[in-house]
Amino acid sequence: MKRTFILLCIAMSIVSCKGDKKVNKAMADLMRSKLADSKENIYQFSVKDLSGTDFSFADLKGKKIMIVNTASKCGLTPQYEQLQEIYETYKDQNFIIVGFPANNFMSQEPGTDSEIATFCKQNYGVTFPMMSKISVKGKDMHKVYKFLTKKSKNGFEDSKVSWNFQKYLLNEKGKLVRVVSPKTLPNDPSIIDWIKN
């Protein structure tokens, strides 16, 4: 990638000397495109699920992905119900939800991985993949969330996880395309439209 970037810079400087504005613009557009492609994607990450099994995001290539940080003792916890509903409805249409329990907000996810798994299954019948508990902010922020929240890594935008049940939408190429507020329900029409189109 570094070599490609250097070659593009050389080519652009040569063309710039000739002063052709259309060619200069085309070269600039090509450089921007190559730089955008060089940003990281979600496929580089592997994590552990609630049972301690390895989970590789590379296995999700070609799927739209919703990543959501969850908590069992939050006012927004009933969103598990809508998450499970849309997962059941669209899981066979190249869509998946990946949950990350986190205890970052008022200690609303105090349980162990085993306790979280039991809670999710018994109360909401959760069958979408749930990962081992992590931190989604602060000095111990997990590497997946460093990717999701930093434009320098995701190529889309900087964000902060403001509360439990914030949603990150990634396209079929593993690129971040939207950050959704915790209070926006998982079955919001704008999210359903994104899943279907």
N, C-alpha and C positions, 0 to 999 in steps of 0.2 A: 504493500500500500504506500509506503514511504517513497519507493522508487517511482510509482505512478504519479504521486503528488509532485515530485521534483521535475519529472518530465513535462507535466502539465504546466508548471510554472515557467519552465524554459520556453515551451511552445508559446505560451501567452506573451512572454516578454518579446519574443521574435515578432509575433503578429502585431503587438502594440507599436513596435517601431515603424511598421508599415502604415499604421494609421487607419486601417479599415474598421470602421465602427461596427458594422454588422458582424464581422468575424470576431472582433474583440468581445462583443456581447455574447456570441455563441460560445467562445472559449470560457468566459466568466461563468456562464450557465453550466457548462460541463464541469468546471472546477467545483462549483457549489454542489452539484449532483454527486460527484465523487466523494466530496468531504462528508455529505450527509450519509452516503452509503457506508462510510468508514466508522460511523458511530456504533457503539455496542448494541447488541440486541439481547433479549431475554434468554436466548438459547445457550448462552455461555454458562448459565448457572445450574448447579445441582444442589439440592437441599435434602433434608430428611422429613418424612411425613410423621404423623402422630404415632405411628407404630415403630418408628426408627428405621424404616425402609428408605433406601435412596430413591429420590424423585428427580429426574432430569428434565429440564424444560426443553431440551433438544428433541425430546419425544413428542412435543406438541407442535412441531413445524406444520404449517398449513391450517392451524386452528386459530380462531379468534379467542383471546384469553381475557378473562376478567380476574384481576388479582384484588383481593379485599382483606383488610386487617379486621379481625373479629374479636369479640369479647362476650363472655357468658353472663355478665352481670351489668349490662348497659341498657339504657332506655331504648337503644336501637337494636338490641339483640333479636327482637322478633323479625328483623330483616332476614334471618336465617330461613324463614319460611318462604319468602319471595325468591331468595337465592336458590333454594332447592327446587322451587317450581320452574324457574326459567332454565335451570340446569336440566331438569327432566324433559322439558319441552324441546330444548335446542341441542342437547348433547350429541345427537346423531346428525347435526347439521354443522359440523366443524366448529363447535363452541365448547369451551370448558371454563369452569370457575376454579380458582385455586385460593383457598383460604389460609391466612396466616394469623393465628391467635397471637395477641400482643397485650401486655400488661402495662402499657405506657400511659394510660389515661385513667387517673383516679383508682388504680389497682382493680380495674373491672374484669381482669382475666387472671385471677390468682391460682387457678388450678394447674395440676400437672398435665402432661400430654394425655395420659390415660384418663384422667378425670374429664378433660375437654372432649375427648373422643366419646366417652359415655354420655356426657351432657348433650352433645350434638345429635347423636343417634337417638337417644331416648326422647328428647324434647322436640326435635325438628326432622328426624329421619334423614339427616344429612348423608348423602352418598358422593358428593363431589369431593375432590382431593383436599384434605386438610393437612397442613404442614405442622411441624414441631413449632412450639412457641418461640417467638423471636422478639427483638426490639425494632420498632419502626421509626424511631427518632433518637436523637441524642448521640453521645459519644460511642455507644455500643450499637448503633444502627446497623442492621443486617445488610450485607452486600447487595441483596436484591433490592432493598429499599434505597440504597445509595444510588443504584441505577435508575430506579423509578423517579426519584426526586431531584436529580441533577441533570440539567440540560446538557452539560459538558459530556455526560455519559449517554443519555437517551436521545439526544438530538432534537427533542421536542420542546420541553419547557422545564423550568425549575418549579418545584412545588414543595409544600410541607404537608405532612399528614396531620390534619387538624383534629381528628377524633377517630373513634372506632367506626368501622364500616365505610371508610373512604375507598373508592373504587378506581382502579387503573385499568384502562382498556388498551389492549395491544392487538395489532392486526395480524394477519396470517404470516407475516414475515418477521414477527417478534418485535415489532417497533411500537413504541408507545404513541398512541394517537389521541387519548383523552383522559383527563382526570375528573372524576365525578365526586361531588360533595357527599359526605357521610349521610346527610339527611335526605338525599335523593334516593328513592326506593329502587331496588334492583330491577323491578319491572316497569320502571318509568318508560313511557312511549319512545323517548329519544334513544334509550338504551336498546329497547326491542328493535327499533328501526336499524340501529347499528349492527346488531346481531344478524338480522335477516338480510341486510344488503351488503 
